[in-house]
Structure formats: structure tokens, C-alpha cells
Amino acid sequence: MMKRIFPIALVLLIGAAIGYGAAIFGGANEDTSAAGGEGGREIAYYKAPMDPNFRSDKPGKSPMGMDLIPVYEDELASGAGGKTSSVSIDASVVNNIGVRTAKVEYGSLRPSIRTVGRIEYDEERVANFHLRSSGWIERLSVRAEGEPVEKGALLFEVYSPDLVNAQAEFLQALRSGREQYIEAGKDRLRALDISEQQIANLEKNGQVQQYVRFYAPITGVVTALNVADGQYVKPDTEIMALADLSTVWLMSDVFESNADQLRTGARVLGNSKFEPGTTIEGVVDYVYPDLDPMTRTIPVRTVLDNSDGDLKPGMFMTVSVAGPERAETTVIPREALIRTGRQERVILALDGGQFQPAAVTSGIEADGKIEILSGLNPGETVVVSGQFLIDSESSFSGAALRMQPMRHDHDGEGDPEGVGVINSISDDGRTINLTHDPITAIDWPAMTMDLPLAEGVGADALGPGGDIEFTLAFDEETGGYEITSIAVVEPIHEHDAPPDKSASAEQADAMDHSAHNASMDEIGPSEATDQMDHSAHGASASSERPLVKAFGVVKSVSAEEKKITVQHDAIPEIGWPAMTMDFPVSDSMDLASVPMGERIAFLIRETGDSRYIIDAVEAAQ
């Protein structure tokens, strides 16, 4: 019996030892994978490749089903304190998001001007008819505009006393035999627009014509007809107009920024909807010397053959005008350039999966390429596909941690206190909208905002227009402040009527909007933070403060008061927690473009009187 028990016990002992060793080594490996990465680098957290806002403390899948990628501690240190905003992306992620690169080249471009043109009559082939004496239109041969006529065809006959008298005087001069009288009679008939053929017939027949005929001088179409049979006309009456359509003018409007590329003889290509796929060729015949003050364009004329009559005056065409060939310079593919308001940049592909944004200055575009005047050198590699995702990540990585909601510690003792005026109370009585004075304990400027009431704090005794004192406390769950006590006091604001949210608009009117019209992408969160001195919160601000980028959801827009209400995330750069508040906006902003109820990114700045104003808004990516 003992012999059988001993082998079983030995097997159990060996199995326990193996299990214990596996647990120890397995635990060690698990700890290593969680705390360290390749090459012993410390992993700070894991993030989603397509959404830098999503983070996890362990590997896994993103909400989009992609593998999370590690963010290392040394990368965060480089992003916060380094001089560049380079990011490192795993090779598999680079492949998944379709990153393509191209070399910066040295070459020449031949730009072309793309614009819109229209077909017009050839003004050198237009005939207008006016009589040189008063009379009556008789026997009108042309009946409608657009009617074709041949050269020499009868247009109309006219009875005019002046023409009858001129013919009679000429016949009398012929009978006198005096050459000077005869020539004077002929001159008068010519002055009245009688043709040489008609004068010769009069001289031959010796009979006055009561009705004088007028014939078409060109082959064309009737473009204007302003008379009818029997109508009395004067010399200032335009009877009709004819246009020869064998040639037409293509008039193109070129913006003044392209004026230096225009020259006579340049090749012109035109395409029209009337015959898709057909290209009409010509050359620049004339560049007009004046600029249209309304459209800020320069007219350019091209003479086109229209012997087949396909081109109709009034047609629109897309036009391409060839420009002069430029000297050799640095060029990149057009899609590699990122334009953000007043700034242009590209994403450089470095060794080891590193990517870095670089500011550049661009020039002309041609054939899918663009000229780079500064910022790049031939031989460097730029990203031409997926660069917007990398650009977003590079601008976000240095500020991702700072954008998280956090409690703002203040130096004073006890909870921060403030005074203000109630604007409105929510239907459930748990949130009040108020306009408060600056709260220096937490570096809040004077503003209009929504604040929730803590449990046990009621608003039954409160009403719009009431002056209050209140105490705030930070709520760890919501990441924002709430009112823990509130009391009605004697009026402390100078106002004759209950204030409303228009206080924000009044604040905005008092601000200096002179030099701020920044684009959202022009200043990233990390750039704005780097420009600010965090030790100076609460101090007297200068008239020109750095811009700060923040995120939130638009709750309401008031175009009349020039303000928007935003439920924003924490703004650590200025020590604000997440809250809902009213912001005045700069005069240059178009409130019609603000996306109601959508998440936005917006730029705010301090105006110098402890107040903040929104300078730009765009939909959050």
C-alpha cells in the first residue's frame, strides 16, 4: 500500500512545483508586458490609432476594432519638453491607415490658369442701323431677332422727306450741268447714307425714289430689332443690329493674383457642356489693361473660329490658360501640403517610423505638383496620404494629458466664494445661469455660465435678477464645480433692470477685436500652452494674450447678442474645469456657421480685463 501511495505523492509534488514556477514566471512576464515595452521602454498607456482621445492602461482593441498602440514615457517627455512635435507610429499602423510617401524633388513647373469664360459676339463684326434723317419705316423684311440674313439682302424701306428732297436737288444739279453743283448733290446723298449704287441708278433713271431701300452690309443674324412697319424713327433710334457669327470671342476672367502669368499668344483650352469631351483651342489675342473693380478680375480675349456655328454667344466654358515655364525649384505632390488658414505645413517621414510636421511656404501649382519656396530640401521624404491623421496626432500628443479634466487647486483657505446676478433657473431648479464677478481664488474671470446646485441646496427663494453670494466646491465625479451654498444679498451691481445673458454681448462690445482672426488649425493646444506663462494666472493681463484651444458642445447661439453657450471640457491651460458658460465672440466670426448641438473645437483669448472671447470655431475632428 505504501509503495502505491509514494509514486502518487511524488507526481502531485512535481505538478505543484511546476504550477508554482509557471505562476511565478507567468506573473513576471505579465508585469513586464504591462509596465515595459520593446527595448525596456516604459509604456505610459495605450491609445487608439484613429482616435487620440481614447486611452487604456492595457492592450486591447479600440472602439473601431483596431489594435491599441503603446505610448512610451520617453515619447511623452519628448512631446512635452522637446522642440518638435514628432510622433512614432508602428509599422503595422502605418500600413493600416494607408500612409504613402514621396521624395521632395527639384524641377520646373509650367502653371496653368483655370477659370471660367463665356462666348460673346465678335465686336469687330457687328453692324448697327440708324437713319441719318427722320422718316417712316415701310416694308420691313426682318420680323424677329435671331433671324439670319445674307449680305446684300433687303432689310427695310424708308420714306423720308429729307431723302426725297436730296434726290430732287441732285437731279436739278444734273440738269444745270454745273460740275460743282453735281458733286455737292452727291455729297449730300452720301451724307444721308445713300449708297453709290443707288446714286448711280438715280443719275441714270432721273427719277426720285419715294421709298429708299437699305440692305444688309454683312452676313449674320439679327441681334436687335426695335421697329415695326409704319413706325416713325429719328436719327437716334437704333433700328436693328446684325452680328457675323463666323468668328466669336471667348472672354475669360482671370484673377489679379495670376496677372503676372498672362501674355499675348499663350495657349488657351476651353471645354463646354454643349459637347462634353471636346476641347476648343486658341491663343490669347488681347489682355485688357483694366481690372474689373467688382470681380477683381482681368478680361482676356481669345478669337475662335465658328464657321460651323456650334458656338453660341452666352455659352459658358471652363478655360485653361497656359502660363510661362518657371525656373527650377523645390516641388512636392500637391496632396502632401496641409493648408491651415495662414499656415502651411507638411509631414516629414523620418527614420524609424518617426513623423514630424514642418512649416513651409508654397508657390504655384501645376500638373498635380506644388512649388515650395522655403521649408524643405530636395531628397527629404513627405507624407502624401494619411498626413492629416498624423498631423492631428502630432499636435495632440504633447497636450493630451493636459487636456484631461482636473481639479484646480487654489492658494486660499476654504472653498472659493463669489458674487453675481441670477439670469435664469432651470425647470427642475437644479441649475442656475448667473453672471458673476471674477473669482480670483480659482483664477476665473467675470463670465456668464451655468452652475449646478449641490444636494441639499435649493433655489426656491431665488429668482432672475437677484444678487447672490455663493460658495463653490469641486465635484470629483463630474470634474467640475457646483454651488454648495447660496444667499440673496443687497444689489452689488449697478443696473436698473434685471440683467440677462446679454452681459456677455456687452462685454464683447467692450473688447478689442483688432488683430484676432486666427484659424483653428493654426494654433494647436500644445502651441498655445507653450506660449502662456502659467504662473501669471490672476495677474493683470496684457492687451494681447495667447490663444487657447478648447473643446465642447454648442448649446445655443445668439446672433443678436453675438454670443454662444458652450458646455466645454476642462481647460487646464487657464485652470478651468468642465462647465457650461456663455462666451462673447469676435466681430469677424460668422455665427451662422457655428454647428448647433455638435462637438466643436474653439479658440479663446483673454482680452486684458479678465474676460475671455471666442475667436474661431470649427467642428471637432
Solvent accessible surface area in square Angstrom, and as a share of the most:
residue,aa,sasa,rsa
1,M,166,0.74
2,M,150,0.67
3,K,176,0.75
4,R,175,0.64
5,I,83,0.42
6,F,137,0.57
7,P,65,0.41
8,I,108,0.55
9,A,51,0.39
10,L,84,0.42
11,V,102,0.59
12,L,122,0.61
13,L,120,0.60
14,I,89,0.45
15,G,43,0.41
16,A,66,0.51
17,A,64,0.50
18,I,118,0.60
19,G,40,0.39
20,Y,149,0.57
21,G,21,0.20
22,A,62,0.48
23,A,68,0.53
24,I,86,0.44
25,F,144,0.60
26,G,35,0.33
27,G,31,0.30
28,A,53,0.41
29,N,103,0.53
30,E,122,0.55
31,D,97,0.50
32,T,89,0.52
33,S,66,0.43
34,A,58,0.45
35,A,54,0.42
36,G,15,0.15
37,G,25,0.24
38,E,122,0.55
39,G,84,0.81
40,G,63,0.61
41,R,76,0.28
42,E,96,0.43
43,I,24,0.12
44,A,34,0.26
45,Y,25,0.09
46,Y,15,0.06
47,K,23,0.10
48,A,4,0.03
49,P,25,0.16
50,M,66,0.29
51,D,52,0.27
52,P,29,0.18
53,N,98,0.50
54,F,68,0.28
55,R,63,0.23
56,S,28,0.18
57,D,118,0.61
58,K,138,0.58
59,P,86,0.54
60,G,37,0.35
61,K,129,0.55
62,S,9,0.05
63,P,102,0.64
64,M,125,0.56
65,G,48,0.47
66,M,41,0.18
67,D,88,0.46
68,L,17,0.08
69,I,16,0.08
70,P,44,0.28
71,V,8,0.04
72,Y,18,0.07
73,E,85,0.38
74,D,75,0.39
75,E,46,0.21
76,L,30,0.15
77,A,68,0.53
78,S,55,0.36
79,G,23,0.22
80,A,68,0.53
81,G,66,0.63
82,G,39,0.37
83,K,208,0.88
84,T,61,0.35
85,S,41,0.26
86,S,34,0.22
87,V,11,0.06
88,S,37,0.24
89,I,18,0.09
90,D,76,0.40
91,A,82,0.64
92,S,65,0.42
93,V,10,0.06
94,V,30,0.17
95,N,119,0.61
96,N,96,0.49
97,I,31,0.15
98,G,36,0.35
99,V,23,0.13
100,R,136,0.50
101,T,68,0.39
102,A,28,0.22
103,K,124,0.53
104,V,4,0.02
105,E,84,0.38
106,Y,135,0.51
107,G,18,0.17
108,S,47,0.31
109,L,13,0.06
110,R,116,0.42
111,P,3,0.02
112,S,45,0.29
113,I,5,0.03
114,R,192,0.70
115,T,22,0.13
116,V,81,0.46
117,G,1,0.01
118,R,73,0.27
119,I,1,0.01
120,E,52,0.23
121,Y,78,0.30
122,D,7,0.04
123,E,119,0.53
124,E,141,0.63
125,R,101,0.37
126,V,58,0.33
127,A,18,0.14
128,N,91,0.47
129,F,27,0.11
130,H,80,0.36
131,L,7,0.04
132,R,137,0.50
133,S,8,0.05
134,S,35,0.23
135,G,0,0.00
136,W,99,0.35
137,I,0,0.00
138,E,54,0.24
139,R,143,0.52
140,L,6,0.03
141,S,51,0.33
142,V,3,0.02
143,R,152,0.56
144,A,54,0.42
145,E,108,0.49
146,G,49,0.47
147,E,59,0.26
148,P,100,0.63
149,V,15,0.08
150,E,115,0.52
151,K,143,0.61
152,G,47,0.45
153,A,38,0.29
154,L,54,0.27
155,L,0,0.00
156,F,1,0.00
157,E,4,0.02
158,V,0,0.00
159,Y,72,0.27
160,S,0,0.00
161,P,58,0.37
162,D,62,0.32
163,L,3,0.01
164,V,25,0.14
165,N,80,0.41
166,A,2,0.01
167,Q,11,0.05
168,A,44,0.34
169,E,88,0.40
170,F,0,0.00
171,L,12,0.06
172,Q,118,0.52
173,A,11,0.08
174,L,44,0.22
175,R,181,0.66
176,S,60,0.39
177,G,55,0.53
178,R,135,0.49
179,E,114,0.51
180,Q,123,0.55
181,Y,103,0.39
182,I,21,0.11
183,E,72,0.32
184,A,60,0.47
185,G,11,0.11
186,K,36,0.15
187,D,76,0.39
188,R,97,0.35
189,L,0,0.00
190,R,91,0.33
191,A,61,0.48
192,L,26,0.13
193,D,60,0.31
194,I,16,0.08
195,S,54,0.35
196,E,101,0.45
197,Q,120,0.53
198,Q,40,0.18
199,I,4,0.02
200,A,51,0.40
201,N,62,0.32
202,L,10,0.05
203,E,75,0.33
204,K,172,0.73
205,N,88,0.45
206,G,39,0.37
207,Q,119,0.53
208,V,45,0.26
209,Q,90,0.40
210,Q,92,0.41
211,Y,88,0.34
212,V,8,0.05
213,R,113,0.41
214,F,17,0.07
215,Y,94,0.36
216,A,3,0.02
217,P,62,0.39
218,I,43,0.22
219,T,60,0.35
220,G,10,0.09
221,V,31,0.18
222,V,1,0.01
223,T,38,0.22
224,A,21,0.16
225,L,32,0.16
226,N,76,0.39
227,V,12,0.07
228,A,57,0.44
229,D,69,0.36
230,G,43,0.41
231,Q,67,0.30
232,Y,99,0.37
233,V,1,0.01
234,K,108,0.46
235,P,66,0.42
236,D,117,0.61
237,T,35,0.20
238,E,58,0.26
239,I,0,0.00
240,M,0,0.00
241,A,6,0.05
242,L,0,0.00
243,A,1,0.01
244,D,24,0.12
245,L,42,0.21
246,S,44,0.29
247,T,25,0.14
248,V,0,0.00
249,W,12,0.04
250,L,3,0.01
251,M,13,0.06
252,S,2,0.01
253,D,42,0.22
254,V,0,0.00
255,F,120,0.50
256,E,81,0.36
257,S,90,0.58
258,N,39,0.20
259,A,40,0.31
260,D,110,0.57
261,Q,17,0.07
262,L,23,0.11
263,R,91,0.33
264,T,96,0.56
265,G,45,0.43
266,A,1,0.00
267,R,128,0.47
268,V,3,0.02
269,L,50,0.25
270,G,0,0.00
271,N,64,0.33
272,S,14,0.09
273,K,188,0.80
274,F,76,0.32
275,E,76,0.34
276,P,112,0.71
277,G,84,0.81
278,T,53,0.31
279,T,65,0.38
280,I,38,0.19
281,E,107,0.48
282,G,17,0.16
283,V,84,0.48
284,V,1,0.01
285,D,61,0.32
286,Y,89,0.34
287,V,42,0.24
288,Y,53,0.20
289,P,119,0.75
290,D,90,0.47
291,L,54,0.27
292,D,52,0.27
293,P,101,0.64
294,M,169,0.75
295,T,76,0.44
296,R,111,0.40
297,T,8,0.05
298,I,23,0.12
299,P,29,0.18
300,V,1,0.01
301,R,38,0.14
302,T,1,0.01
303,V,64,0.37
304,L,7,0.03
305,D,106,0.55
306,N,3,0.02
307,S,91,0.59
308,D,105,0.55
309,G,28,0.27
310,D,66,0.34
311,L,8,0.04
312,K,106,0.45
313,P,39,0.25
314,G,52,0.50
315,M,43,0.19
316,F,136,0.57
317,M,5,0.02
318,T,84,0.49
319,V,5,0.03
320,S,21,0.13
321,V,1,0.00
322,A,25,0.19
323,G,0,0.00
324,P,48,0.30
325,E,110,0.49
326,R,80,0.29
327,A,88,0.68
328,E,103,0.46
329,T,25,0.15
330,T,15,0.09
331,V,4,0.03
332,I,2,0.01
333,P,28,0.17
334,R,75,0.27
335,E,86,0.39
336,A,0,0.00
337,L,6,0.03
338,I,4,0.02
339,R,112,0.41
340,T,7,0.04
341,G,61,0.59
342,R,169,0.62
343,Q,52,0.23
344,E,35,0.16
345,R,27,0.10
346,V,0,0.00
347,I,0,0.00
348,L,18,0.09
349,A,24,0.18
350,L,79,0.40
351,D,134,0.69
352,G,75,0.72
353,G,28,0.27
354,Q,58,0.26
355,F,11,0.05
356,Q,44,0.19
357,P,30,0.19
358,A,18,0.14
359,A,65,0.50
360,V,11,0.06
361,T,66,0.38
362,S,18,0.12
363,G,27,0.26
364,I,25,0.13
365,E,75,0.34
366,A,10,0.07
367,D,132,0.68
368,G,51,0.49
369,K,73,0.31
370,I,0,0.00
371,E,10,0.04
372,I,3,0.02
373,L,105,0.52
374,S,60,0.39
375,G,49,0.47
376,L,12,0.06
377,N,98,0.50
378,P,70,0.44
379,G,47,0.45
380,E,60,0.27
381,T,28,0.16
382,V,0,0.00
383,V,0,0.00
384,V,8,0.04
385,S,30,0.19
386,G,18,0.18
387,Q,5,0.02
388,F,126,0.52
389,L,67,0.33
390,I,1,0.01
391,D,14,0.07
392,S,48,0.31
393,E,24,0.11
394,S,2,0.01
395,S,35,0.23
396,F,23,0.10
397,S,29,0.19
398,G,13,0.12
399,A,0,0.00
400,A,4,0.03
401,L,92,0.46
402,R,66,0.24
403,M,16,0.07
404,Q,79,0.35
405,P,74,0.47
406,M,91,0.41
407,R,119,0.44
408,H,40,0.18
409,D,115,0.60
410,H,43,0.19
411,D,153,0.79
412,G,46,0.44
413,E,177,0.79
414,G,59,0.56
415,D,71,0.37
416,P,5,0.03
417,E,123,0.55
418,G,10,0.10
419,V,45,0.26
420,G,0,0.00
421,V,4,0.03
422,I,1,0.00
423,N,15,0.08
424,S,45,0.29
425,I,49,0.25
426,S,45,0.29
427,D,157,0.82
428,D,105,0.54
429,G,20,0.19
430,R,84,0.31
431,T,42,0.25
432,I,0,0.00
433,N,4,0.02
434,L,0,0.00
435,T,20,0.11
436,H,2,0.01
437,D,49,0.26
438,P,68,0.43
439,I,4,0.02
440,T,108,0.63
441,A,38,0.29
442,I,0,0.00
443,D,35,0.18
444,W,4,0.01
445,P,6,0.03
446,A,8,0.06
447,M,8,0.04
448,T,0,0.00
449,M,0,0.00
450,D,32,0.17
451,L,1,0.01
452,P,61,0.38
453,L,11,0.05
454,A,12,0.09
455,E,166,0.74
456,G,85,0.82
457,V,20,0.11
458,G,47,0.45
459,A,13,0.10
460,D,149,0.77
461,A,94,0.73
462,L,25,0.13
463,G,27,0.26
464,P,92,0.58
465,G,17,0.17
466,G,19,0.19
467,D,7,0.04
468,I,0,0.00
469,E,85,0.38
470,F,5,0.02
471,T,26,0.15
472,L,0,0.00
473,A,24,0.19
474,F,25,0.10
475,D,32,0.16
476,E,123,0.55
477,E,164,0.73
478,T,98,0.57
479,G,9,0.09
480,G,6,0.06
481,Y,12,0.05
482,E,39,0.18
483,I,0,0.00
484,T,49,0.28
485,S,52,0.34
486,I,34,0.17
487,A,53,0.41
488,V,88,0.51
489,V,42,0.24
490,E,139,0.62
491,P,93,0.58
492,I,85,0.43
493,H,49,0.22
494,E,181,0.81
495,H,68,0.30
496,D,158,0.82
497,A,63,0.49
498,P,97,0.61
499,P,31,0.20
500,D,76,0.39
501,K,62,0.26
502,S,29,0.19
503,A,18,0.14
504,S,1,0.00
505,A,13,0.10
506,E,113,0.51
507,Q,20,0.09
508,A,4,0.03
509,D,117,0.61
510,A,84,0.65
511,M,15,0.07
512,D,75,0.39
513,H,39,0.18
514,S,93,0.60
515,A,68,0.53
516,H,20,0.09
517,N,102,0.52
518,A,9,0.07
519,S,32,0.21
520,M,7,0.03
521,D,58,0.30
522,E,35,0.16
523,I,26,0.13
524,G,7,0.07
525,P,5,0.03
526,S,15,0.10
527,E,75,0.34
528,A,0,0.00
529,T,9,0.05
530,D,110,0.57
531,Q,104,0.46
532,M,24,0.11
533,D,86,0.45
534,H,86,0.39
535,S,101,0.65
536,A,34,0.26
537,H,48,0.22
538,G,66,0.63
539,A,59,0.45
540,S,117,0.75
541,A,19,0.15
542,S,60,0.39
543,S,84,0.54
544,E,103,0.46
545,R,52,0.19
546,P,34,0.21
547,L,13,0.07
548,V,1,0.01
549,K,25,0.11
550,A,0,0.00
551,F,33,0.14
552,G,0,0.00
553,V,43,0.24
554,V,1,0.01
555,K,104,0.44
556,S,51,0.33
557,V,43,0.25
558,S,29,0.19
559,A,71,0.55
560,E,170,0.76
561,E,49,0.22
562,K,54,0.23
563,K,11,0.04
564,I,1,0.00
565,T,9,0.05
566,V,0,0.00
567,Q,85,0.38
568,H,3,0.01
569,D,42,0.22
570,A,1,0.01
571,I,0,0.00
572,P,23,0.14
573,E,1,0.01
574,I,2,0.01
575,G,7,0.07
576,W,4,0.01
577,P,1,0.00
578,A,29,0.23
579,M,17,0.08
580,T,23,0.13
581,M,3,0.01
582,D,2,0.01
583,F,1,0.01
584,P,5,0.03
585,V,1,0.00
586,S,1,0.01
587,D,94,0.49
588,S,67,0.43
589,M,24,0.11
590,D,91,0.47
591,L,16,0.08
592,A,97,0.75
593,S,82,0.53
594,V,13,0.07
595,P,27,0.17
596,M,106,0.47
597,G,51,0.49
598,E,93,0.42
599,R,111,0.40
600,I,0,0.00
601,A,3,0.02
602,F,0,0.00
603,L,0,0.00
604,I,0,0.00
605,R,3,0.01
606,E,23,0.10
607,T,16,0.09
608,G,29,0.28
609,D,69,0.36
610,S,44,0.28
611,R,64,0.23
612,Y,23,0.09
613,I,0,0.00
614,I,0,0.00
615,D,3,0.01
616,A,13,0.10
617,V,30,0.17
618,E,50,0.23
619,A,50,0.38
620,A,30,0.23
621,Q,193,0.86
